[in-house]
Amino acid sequence: MRAIVVLAACLASILASGDVLELTDSNWEDSIKTHEIALVKFYAPWCGHCKRLAPEFDKAAIKLKANDPPVSLIKVDCTTEKETCGKFDVKGFPTLKIFRHGAAAQDYDGPRDADGIVKYMRGQSGPSAKELKTQAEFDKFTGGDESVVIGFFEGESKLKDSFLKVADTERDRFAFGYTTNKDIIKKAGYSDDVVVYNPKKLHNKFDPNEFKYDGNYDTDKIKQFLVHETVGLAGIRTQGNLFQFEKKPLAIVYYNVDYIKDPKGSNYWRNRVLKVAQEYKRKVHFAVSNKEEFSSEIEQNGLGERKDSDKPIVVILTDEGKFPMDNEFSIDNLKAHVEEVISGNLEPHMKSEPVPEEQGDLKVAVGKNFKELILDSDKDVLIEFYAPWCGHCKQLAPKYEELATKLAKEDVIIAKMDATANDVPPLFEVRGFPTIFWLPKNNKKNPMSYNSGREVKDFIKFIAEHSTDGLKGYDKAGKKKKTEL
């Protein structure tokens, strides 16, 4: 009887807190083991990162509650539930962990937006590809509000083997299902095929509702198909699927995209983007994104002054830079802006510090002089991207200055750039500080990440080994050459 009372109290506590379940020290042990798979957020109410994650966590919980099998999203307040948080060695907030049947299985290292959380956790639950044995199961799997990947196989085949291998490696990114039921296969009209089904909310007259893979059983080709050929002419770009929108030129149209609260308004603007996109197939890529979700990106792309506009705002990203559209959104204006960009008639938007009036041995690159100083120079270049507040950058600074002084007479540029005050060119991927790249003078389009030591001798050894024409004062091993008498 006591066990029933305890269980009832646990359930009452859980149900009272909505789609995200809130557990405490008193009910943790009894409750966590009832969940086949759960994502637990250990947080503190005062934590800024926790506050930003909270609405995304809430939205993800709604979708994952209906998953098959259900995925529970749970939160634990570490300012009050210190026993539970201490048990899992929580030292920072938020800390996210995946639990299976009550046991901590792994740390969560996936996206922090709702769509990304949903995709990642769906990939962690059940088999990597769900077998759809009945028409009802098939209809339920393909009738949700997310795109799904379906394999149709009447028997054993090489394509099926490859499909299951892809599902194992890509389960964090896509939802996979397959069927061998002949009636389902006949009704669908596919056989030994891989097909991506888009949800009804995204159906339009410009794209097919289903994307069929036409390649062989090569797993890499199947992955490329899923990543690059299934979003349509103007896909819904979120923080969770950025990997599907890496091809350039990419025209991003920001507005209040929300297919839950405002599907009609979302489609109204997207259809206008699609009308332009159909004229530039494989020449320019298009996407629509939610303005609130990408507010910081909007600022970075030179559209900060227009982010409160009632109409969509646009930027086109190319290998040369960012091209925000100044004119008010319309089909004609969007098309005209695309034409201007691909014709090379516009200068890219550039966040930049003033160009230094004088340069020392250590060159200072900024947004406005980067092309001339770094990319167009006839010398090899070592470039450091740093942040003024970065402790590691501060430790490196005197050594980097010394390096520049020692190599001042060599055919190499030693340069630095404040990546917080200047736009980093698209050619470089900078995710932390300091990040250092090597650019040979004859191949500036393929920068090499510098991952060696950070003492002056380490830099010299690397540069001596990789310099295009060799160094005058050092041999290939980085040893100082003897001066002839």
ChimeraX attribute file (.defattr): number of C-alpha atoms within 10 A of each C-alpha:
attribute: neighborCount
match mode: 1-to-1
recipient: residues
	/A:1	6
	/A:2	7
	/A:3	9
	/A:4	9
	/A:5	10
	/A:6	14
	/A:7	15
	/A:8	12
	/A:9	13
	/A:10	18
	/A:11	15
	/A:12	11
	/A:13	16
	/A:14	19
	/A:15	13
	/A:16	11
	/A:17	12
	/A:18	12
	/A:19	20
	/A:20	24
	/A:21	20
	/A:22	20
	/A:23	22
	/A:24	21
	/A:25	15
	/A:26	13
	/A:27	17
	/A:28	17
	/A:29	13
	/A:30	14
	/A:31	18
	/A:32	21
	/A:33	15
	/A:34	12
	/A:35	17
	/A:36	17
	/A:37	25
	/A:38	27
	/A:39	25
	/A:40	25
	/A:41	25
	/A:42	24
	/A:43	24
	/A:44	19
	/A:45	14
	/A:46	10
	/A:47	12
	/A:48	12
	/A:49	13
	/A:50	18
	/A:51	14
	/A:52	12
	/A:53	16
	/A:54	21
	/A:55	13
	/A:56	17
	/A:57	24
	/A:58	17
	/A:59	17
	/A:60	25
	/A:61	25
	/A:62	18
	/A:63	19
	/A:64	21
	/A:65	15
	/A:66	12
	/A:67	17
	/A:68	12
	/A:69	13
	/A:70	18
	/A:71	24
	/A:72	25
	/A:73	24
	/A:74	23
	/A:75	19
	/A:76	23
	/A:77	19
	/A:78	23
	/A:79	12
	/A:80	12
	/A:81	16
	/A:82	14
	/A:83	14
	/A:84	20
	/A:85	20
	/A:86	11
	/A:87	8
	/A:88	12
	/A:89	10
	/A:90	16
	/A:91	11
	/A:92	12
	/A:93	17
	/A:94	24
	/A:95	20
	/A:96	20
	/A:97	18
	/A:98	21
	/A:99	21
	/A:100	18
	/A:101	14
	/A:102	18
	/A:103	14
	/A:104	16
	/A:105	13
	/A:106	12
	/A:107	13
	/A:108	18
	/A:109	12
	/A:110	15
	/A:111	15
	/A:112	18
	/A:113	20
	/A:114	23
	/A:115	19
	/A:116	21
	/A:117	24
	/A:118	28
	/A:119	22
	/A:120	22
	/A:121	24
	/A:122	25
	/A:123	22
	/A:124	17
	/A:125	19
	/A:126	13
	/A:127	14
	/A:128	22
	/A:129	23
	/A:130	18
	/A:131	17
	/A:132	21
	/A:133	14
	/A:134	14
	/A:135	15
	/A:136	10
	/A:137	14
	/A:138	18
	/A:139	12
	/A:140	11
	/A:141	23
	/A:142	19
	/A:143	15
	/A:144	17
	/A:145	15
	/A:146	19
	/A:147	21
	/A:148	19
	/A:149	24
	/A:150	25
	/A:151	25
	/A:152	25
	/A:153	20
	/A:154	16
	/A:155	12
	/A:156	10
	/A:157	12
	/A:158	11
	/A:159	21
	/A:160	20
	/A:161	12
	/A:162	17
	/A:163	25
	/A:164	18
	/A:165	14
	/A:166	21
	/A:167	23
	/A:168	15
	/A:169	13
	/A:170	17
	/A:171	20
	/A:172	20
	/A:173	21
	/A:174	24
	/A:175	22
	/A:176	26
	/A:177	23
	/A:178	22
	/A:179	23
	/A:180	19
	/A:181	17
	/A:182	15
	/A:183	12
	/A:184	19
	/A:185	19
	/A:186	11
	/A:187	9
	/A:188	10
	/A:189	10
	/A:190	16
	/A:191	15
	/A:192	17
	/A:193	21
	/A:194	24
	/A:195	20
	/A:196	24
	/A:197	21
	/A:198	23
	/A:199	16
	/A:200	14
	/A:201	15
	/A:202	20
	/A:203	14
	/A:204	14
	/A:205	9
	/A:206	14
	/A:207	16
	/A:208	14
	/A:209	17
	/A:210	17
	/A:211	19
	/A:212	19
	/A:213	16
	/A:214	12
	/A:215	13
	/A:216	12
	/A:217	15
	/A:218	13
	/A:219	18
	/A:220	11
	/A:221	14
	/A:222	19
	/A:223	16
	/A:224	12
	/A:225	17
	/A:226	23
	/A:227	18
	/A:228	14
	/A:229	15
	/A:230	24
	/A:231	21
	/A:232	24
	/A:233	24
	/A:234	26
	/A:235	19
	/A:236	21
	/A:237	22
	/A:238	20
	/A:239	16
	/A:240	19
	/A:241	17
	/A:242	12
	/A:243	13
	/A:244	19
	/A:245	19
	/A:246	13
	/A:247	15
	/A:248	15
	/A:249	21
	/A:250	21
	/A:251	26
	/A:252	25
	/A:253	27
	/A:254	25
	/A:255	25
	/A:256	18
	/A:257	25
	/A:258	14
	/A:259	14
	/A:260	10
	/A:261	9
	/A:262	12
	/A:263	13
	/A:264	14
	/A:265	14
	/A:266	20
	/A:267	19
	/A:268	11
	/A:269	21
	/A:270	23
	/A:271	16
	/A:272	16
	/A:273	25
	/A:274	23
	/A:275	16
	/A:276	19
	/A:277	24
	/A:278	17
	/A:279	12
	/A:280	15
	/A:281	11
	/A:282	12
	/A:283	11
	/A:284	19
	/A:285	23
	/A:286	27
	/A:287	22
	/A:288	25
	/A:289	22
	/A:290	19
	/A:291	19
	/A:292	14
	/A:293	16
	/A:294	16
	/A:295	15
	/A:296	12
	/A:297	13
	/A:298	22
	/A:299	13
	/A:300	16
	/A:301	21
	/A:302	20
	/A:303	22
	/A:304	13
	/A:305	9
	/A:306	16
	/A:307	18
	/A:308	12
	/A:309	11
	/A:310	11
	/A:311	16
	/A:312	24
	/A:313	25
	/A:314	26
	/A:315	23
	/A:316	24
	/A:317	22
	/A:318	19
	/A:319	12
	/A:320	15
	/A:321	19
	/A:322	24
	/A:323	24
	/A:324	21
	/A:325	21
	/A:326	14
	/A:327	12
	/A:328	15
	/A:329	19
	/A:330	15
	/A:331	15
	/A:332	10
	/A:333	14
	/A:334	23
	/A:335	16
	/A:336	14
	/A:337	22
	/A:338	21
	/A:339	14
	/A:340	14
	/A:341	20
	/A:342	14
	/A:343	9
	/A:344	10
	/A:345	10
	/A:346	12
	/A:347	12
	/A:348	16
	/A:349	19
	/A:350	19
	/A:351	17
	/A:352	19
	/A:353	16
	/A:354	12
	/A:355	14
	/A:356	12
	/A:357	5
	/A:358	7
	/A:359	10
	/A:360	12
	/A:361	17
	/A:362	19
	/A:363	19
	/A:364	20
	/A:365	27
	/A:366	24
	/A:367	21
	/A:368	17
	/A:369	16
	/A:370	20
	/A:371	14
	/A:372	10
	/A:373	18
	/A:374	22
	/A:375	18
	/A:376	11
	/A:377	16
	/A:378	15
	/A:379	21
	/A:380	25
	/A:381	24
	/A:382	23
	/A:383	24
	/A:384	23
	/A:385	23
	/A:386	24
	/A:387	19
	/A:388	13
	/A:389	10
	/A:390	12
	/A:391	12
	/A:392	13
	/A:393	18
	/A:394	14
	/A:395	11
	/A:396	15
	/A:397	14
	/A:398	12
	/A:399	16
	/A:400	21
	/A:401	18
	/A:402	15
	/A:403	20
	/A:404	23
	/A:405	15
	/A:406	14
	/A:407	20
	/A:408	15
	/A:409	13
	/A:410	16
	/A:411	17
	/A:412	24
	/A:413	24
	/A:414	22
	/A:415	22
	/A:416	22
	/A:417	22
	/A:418	21
	/A:419	23
	/A:420	14
	/A:421	15
	/A:422	20
	/A:423	22
	/A:424	21
	/A:425	17
	/A:426	13
	/A:427	14
	/A:428	16
	/A:429	12
	/A:430	16
	/A:431	8
	/A:432	11
	/A:433	18
	/A:434	20
	/A:435	20
	/A:436	20
	/A:437	19
	/A:438	21
	/A:439	24
	/A:440	23
	/A:441	21
	/A:442	12
	/A:443	11
	/A:444	19
	/A:445	12
	/A:446	13
	/A:447	18
	/A:448	14
	/A:449	15
	/A:450	16
	/A:451	10
	/A:452	11
	/A:453	11
	/A:454	13
	/A:455	13
	/A:456	17
	/A:457	14
	/A:458	14
	/A:459	19
	/A:460	23
	/A:461	18
	/A:462	18
	/A:463	24
	/A:464	21
	/A:465	16
	/A:466	16
	/A:467	19
	/A:468	17
	/A:469	13
	/A:470	16
	/A:471	22
	/A:472	13
	/A:473	16
	/A:474	19
	/A:475	16
	/A:476	17
	/A:477	12
	/A:478	18
	/A:479	13
	/A:480	13
	/A:481	12
	/A:482	9
	/A:483	6
	/A:484	4
	/A:485	3
